[in-house]
Every structure is written in structure tokens, then in C-alpha cells.
Amino acid sequence: MVHVKNLWKYRKKIGEAAVNHGEFKDLDIVVPRSKINLVYDKINEVCTKVGLRYVIVGHVGDGNFHVNIFNNKVNAFQLSYST
């Protein structure tokens, strides 16, 4: 039971850390559990390609992702002028 309490304690701190890190957009998405790896890989690929920092939290075991994508005004500006 102590392990479960510790997991929840640290899980809640991820949200606090995100808020303290800076402005972000929270995307709440649900995907079939069989596609979790595919979706995670695509999020990583896209964010890395355009230089956006992100963190994924939530209850991924049931297919629910909370993707916090942090504001990066320079890259957002560059992205708006890319092809």
C-alpha cells in the first residue's frame, strides 16, 4: 500500500512540475491500448522534429494520454512559415 501512495504522490508532482516549468497546452487523447506505442512514437517524432518540449502523463494503461506540450514561441513562429 505504501508503494501505491508513493506512486500517486509522484504522479501528482508531475503536474505541479509542468505548471512550474512554463506555459503549455494540455492535450487529452484516448487511443486503443494496442496503439499506445504507435501514438507515443508519433508524438515523440513530431515534437522532436519541430523542437517542442513535452511530457506525457496520465493513465496510459487505459489508453488515456495527457500530453503537455510546452510553449516555444520561436519554434511556433518558425513552424508557421514552414511548408
Summary of the structure (lengths in Angstrom):
residues: 83
radius of gyration: 14.7
end to end distance: 52.0
largest distance: 52.0
contacts: 176
relative contact order: 0.19
helix: 59%
strand: 22%
